Amino acid sequence: MAPYREYRLGPPLDSSVECVWVLSGVEAVPQPGSNIQRIPPDGCVEAIFHLRDRFCELQDGGSRVVQPGAFIVGIWTKPIVLEAPAAFETVGIRFRPGCAARFTDGAGRLTNQAIESELVWGRSAAALRERLAEDDDDGARLAAIGEFLMARLRRSDALLLEGVQRIMDTSGRTSVDALSRHLGVGHRRLERAFVDHVGVPAKTLCRIVRFQSALRRRTPASAAGWADLAAACGYSDQSHLIRDFRQFAGQTPASLAAAEPSLADYFRRR
């Protein structure tokens, strides 16, 4: 079975859930440093269920924090550095940008945070993890996740989702001024809605989406034309591109392009 599998849910959940993914791995004797992964932000909120050993998050200062068995991770504005265990099986629900609010309150309090699922969804989150762990059939897992989400699906702010979609459609190449005019709302209302229901201001989401666009385009051959890549993705210049890569990926574009494939490649927006 492939180490990474990705599935789509059917309607009406497909408009809110980008995918359900399953990641499995077994390494009998991990090499020192080989299991450390740097995951850049993608603008999505995710619900994650570790069914075997758990990943550790390496925080600033070098401390290691074992992740909960089931948790919700909000939008991050910097890379997450993870240490993978020798044997793991993890299931994730990746919500489309702005759509986690259809299933839970307070996306703003999740920003740069990982919160245990029971604090958001109660005991039912632990029950879902147990179901996922008991059945190793991906089809049955998808059915359990679909049932869980349908019981919590609710209406959300249509204007907000239109704004998020505008950012996605332009690959982050829109301004807050243009977005405000397009939606017919003032800056203050727009930014308050984004912080409360998406997790970050509209400008920050634009930056993350634009960074992801550049991440998809970059290749080892791009090194000779970073200025061209910057222009193609809407950056003012090459230095602007490099600053965003340093913030969101913790590396320069050239370093990322030369790096070996890693778990981060699975979490790059398509």
C-alpha positions as CSV (number, residue, x, y, z in Angstrom):
1,M,0.0,0.0,0.0
2,A,1.3,3.5,-0.9
3,P,2.8,5.5,2.0
4,Y,0.6,8.4,1.1
5,R,-3.0,8.2,-0.2
6,E,-5.4,11.0,-0.9
7,Y,-9.1,10.8,-1.3
8,R,-12.0,13.2,-2.2
9,L,-15.3,13.2,-0.4
10,G,-18.6,13.4,-2.3
11,P,-21.1,16.3,-2.2
12,P,-21.9,18.3,-0.2
13,L,-18.7,17.8,1.7
14,D,-16.4,18.2,-1.3
15,S,-17.0,22.0,-1.4
16,S,-15.6,22.3,2.2
17,V,-13.1,19.5,2.4
18,E,-10.1,19.5,0.0
19,C,-9.2,15.9,0.8
20,V,-8.8,13.1,3.3
21,W,-5.2,11.8,3.4
22,V,-3.6,8.7,4.9
23,L,0.1,8.6,5.6
24,S,1.9,5.4,6.7
25,G,5.5,4.6,7.4
26,V,7.7,2.0,9.0
27,E,11.5,2.4,9.4
28,A,13.2,-0.3,11.4
29,V,16.3,1.7,12.3
30,P,15.8,5.4,11.7
31,Q,19.0,7.3,10.7
32,P,19.7,10.3,12.9
33,G,18.1,13.4,11.4
34,S,16.4,11.4,8.6
35,N,13.0,11.6,10.2
36,I,12.9,15.4,10.7
37,Q,10.5,17.2,8.3
38,R,9.8,20.9,7.7
39,I,6.2,21.5,6.6
40,P,5.4,25.0,5.2
41,P,2.0,26.6,5.6
42,D,-0.7,26.0,3.0
43,G,-3.6,28.2,4.2
44,C,-5.6,25.2,5.4
45,V,-7.0,24.0,8.7
46,E,-6.6,20.2,9.3
47,A,-7.9,17.6,11.7
48,I,-5.3,15.0,12.3
49,F,-5.5,11.5,13.9
50,H,-2.4,9.6,14.8
51,L,-3.4,5.9,14.8
52,R,0.0,4.5,15.8
53,D,3.0,6.3,17.2
54,R,2.8,10.1,17.2
55,F,4.9,12.7,15.6
56,C,6.9,15.2,17.7
57,E,6.9,18.9,17.0
58,L,10.3,20.6,17.3
59,Q,9.7,24.0,18.7
60,D,11.9,27.1,18.8
61,G,14.6,26.5,21.3
62,G,14.9,22.8,20.5
63,S,12.2,21.4,22.8
64,R,10.3,18.3,21.5
65,V,6.5,18.1,22.1
66,V,4.6,14.9,21.3
67,Q,1.5,15.7,19.3
68,P,-1.9,14.6,20.7
69,G,-3.5,11.5,19.3
70,A,-6.3,13.6,17.7
71,F,-6.0,17.3,17.2
72,I,-6.9,20.3,14.9
73,V,-4.1,22.3,13.5
74,G,-4.9,25.9,12.4
75,I,-3.3,28.0,9.7
76,W,0.4,28.4,10.3
77,T,2.4,31.5,9.3
78,K,5.7,29.7,9.6
79,P,7.0,26.2,8.9
80,I,6.2,23.4,11.3
81,V,9.2,21.2,12.1
82,L,8.2,17.6,12.8
83,E,10.1,14.5,13.9
84,A,8.5,11.3,12.5
85,P,8.4,8.1,14.6
86,A,9.8,4.8,13.3
87,A,6.3,3.4,12.7
88,F,3.2,5.6,12.1
89,E,-0.2,5.7,10.4
90,T,-1.9,9.0,10.4
91,V,-5.2,10.2,8.9
92,G,-5.9,13.8,8.1
93,I,-8.9,15.9,7.0
94,R,-7.8,18.9,5.1
95,F,-10.4,21.7,5.0
96,R,-10.4,24.1,2.1
97,P,-9.2,27.6,3.1
98,G,-12.0,29.4,5.1
99,C,-14.2,26.2,5.3
100,A,-13.2,24.9,8.7
101,A,-15.8,27.4,10.1
102,R,-18.5,25.1,8.6
103,F,-17.6,22.5,11.2
104,T,-16.2,24.3,14.2
105,D,-16.2,27.7,15.9
106,G,-13.3,30.1,16.3
107,A,-10.8,29.4,13.5
108,G,-9.0,32.5,14.8
109,R,-8.0,30.7,18.0
110,L,-6.4,27.9,16.1
111,T,-3.8,30.1,14.3
112,N,-0.3,28.8,14.8
113,Q,-1.8,26.2,17.3
114,A,-2.5,22.6,17.5
115,I,-5.5,22.0,19.8
116,E,-6.8,18.6,21.0
117,S,-9.9,17.6,19.0
118,E,-11.9,16.9,22.2
119,L,-11.6,20.5,23.2
120,V,-13.4,21.4,19.9
121,W,-15.7,18.4,19.2
122,G,-16.0,16.7,22.6
123,R,-15.8,13.0,23.1
124,S,-17.0,12.3,19.6
125,A,-13.6,13.2,18.3
126,A,-12.0,10.4,20.4
127,A,-14.7,8.0,19.2
128,L,-13.9,8.8,15.6
129,R,-10.2,8.2,16.2
130,E,-11.1,4.8,17.7
131,R,-13.1,3.9,14.6
132,L,-10.3,4.9,12.3
133,A,-7.8,2.8,14.3
134,E,-10.1,-0.3,14.4
135,D,-10.6,-0.5,10.6
136,D,-7.6,-0.4,8.3
137,D,-9.8,-0.2,5.2
138,D,-9.6,3.3,3.7
139,G,-13.1,3.1,2.3
140,A,-14.6,2.4,5.7
141,R,-12.5,5.2,7.2
142,L,-13.8,7.6,4.6
143,A,-17.4,6.6,5.4
144,A,-16.8,7.2,9.1
145,I,-15.3,10.6,8.4
146,G,-18.1,11.6,6.1
147,E,-20.7,10.6,8.7
148,F,-18.8,12.6,11.4
149,L,-18.6,15.7,9.2
150,M,-22.1,15.6,7.9
151,A,-23.4,15.7,11.5
152,R,-21.6,19.0,12.0
153,L,-22.0,20.7,8.6
154,R,-23.6,24.1,8.7
155,R,-24.0,27.2,6.7
156,S,-21.2,29.8,6.7
157,D,-20.6,33.4,5.6
158,A,-21.1,33.3,1.8
159,L,-19.4,36.7,1.4
160,L,-16.4,35.5,3.2
161,L,-16.1,32.3,1.1
162,E,-16.4,34.5,-2.0
163,G,-13.5,36.5,-0.8
164,V,-11.4,33.4,-0.1
165,Q,-12.3,32.0,-3.5
166,R,-11.2,35.2,-5.1
167,I,-7.8,34.8,-3.4
168,M,-7.5,31.2,-4.6
169,D,-8.6,32.1,-8.2
170,T,-5.9,34.8,-8.4
171,S,-3.2,32.6,-6.8
172,G,-2.9,35.3,-4.1
173,R,-2.3,38.0,-6.6
174,T,-5.0,40.4,-5.4
175,S,-4.8,43.3,-2.9
176,V,-7.0,43.9,0.2
177,D,-8.2,47.1,-1.5
178,A,-9.3,45.1,-4.6
179,L,-10.9,42.4,-2.5
180,S,-12.7,45.0,-0.4
181,R,-14.1,46.7,-3.6
182,H,-15.0,43.3,-5.2
183,L,-17.0,42.3,-2.1
184,G,-18.4,45.7,-1.4
185,V,-17.3,45.8,2.3
186,G,-14.9,47.9,4.3
187,H,-11.4,46.9,5.2
188,R,-12.2,46.6,8.9
189,R,-15.1,44.3,8.4
190,L,-13.2,42.2,5.9
191,E,-10.2,41.7,8.0
192,R,-12.2,41.0,11.1
193,A,-14.2,38.3,9.2
194,F,-11.0,36.7,7.9
195,V,-9.3,36.6,11.3
196,D,-12.4,35.2,13.0
197,H,-13.4,32.6,10.4
198,V,-10.3,31.9,8.3
199,G,-7.6,32.4,11.0
200,V,-5.4,35.0,9.4
201,P,-6.0,38.5,7.8
202,A,-6.8,38.5,4.0
203,K,-3.4,39.9,3.2
204,T,-1.7,37.0,5.0
205,L,-3.8,34.4,3.2
206,C,-2.8,36.1,-0.1
207,R,0.8,35.8,0.8
208,I,0.5,32.1,1.7
209,V,-1.4,31.3,-1.4
210,R,1.1,33.2,-3.6
211,F,4.0,31.4,-1.8
212,Q,2.3,28.0,-2.5
213,S,2.0,29.0,-6.2
214,A,5.7,29.7,-6.4
215,L,6.4,26.5,-4.5
216,R,4.5,24.5,-7.2
217,R,6.5,26.2,-10.0
218,R,10.0,26.0,-8.5
219,T,12.3,23.3,-9.8
220,P,16.1,22.8,-9.7
221,A,16.2,24.6,-13.1
222,S,14.5,27.6,-11.6
223,A,17.8,28.7,-10.0
224,A,18.8,30.5,-13.1
225,G,15.6,32.5,-13.2
226,W,14.4,33.3,-9.7
227,A,13.6,36.8,-10.9
228,D,11.4,35.4,-13.6
229,L,9.6,33.1,-11.2
230,A,9.1,36.1,-8.8
231,A,7.5,38.1,-11.6
232,A,5.3,35.2,-12.8
233,C,3.9,34.8,-9.3
234,G,3.2,38.4,-8.6
235,Y,6.2,39.3,-6.4
236,S,7.7,42.8,-6.7
237,D,11.2,41.4,-7.2
238,Q,13.4,38.4,-6.4
239,S,14.2,39.7,-2.9
240,H,10.5,39.8,-2.1
241,L,10.2,36.1,-3.2
242,I,13.2,35.1,-1.0
243,R,11.7,36.9,2.0
244,D,8.5,35.0,1.8
245,F,10.3,31.7,1.3
246,R,12.4,32.4,4.4
247,Q,9.3,33.1,6.5
248,F,7.0,30.3,5.2
249,A,9.5,27.6,4.4
250,G,12.5,28.5,6.6
251,Q,14.7,28.2,3.5
252,T,15.6,30.0,0.3
253,P,14.0,28.9,-3.0
254,A,17.3,27.5,-4.1
255,S,17.7,25.4,-1.0
256,L,14.2,24.0,-1.4
257,A,14.7,23.2,-5.0
258,A,17.9,21.3,-4.3
259,A,16.4,19.4,-1.3
260,E,15.5,15.7,-1.5
261,P,11.8,14.8,-1.6
262,S,10.2,14.8,1.8
263,L,6.8,14.6,3.6
264,A,6.4,18.3,2.8
265,D,5.9,17.4,-0.9
266,Y,2.6,15.7,0.1
267,F,1.3,18.8,1.7
268,R,1.9,21.2,-1.2
269,R,-1.2,22.7,-2.6
270,R,-2.0,21.2,-6.1
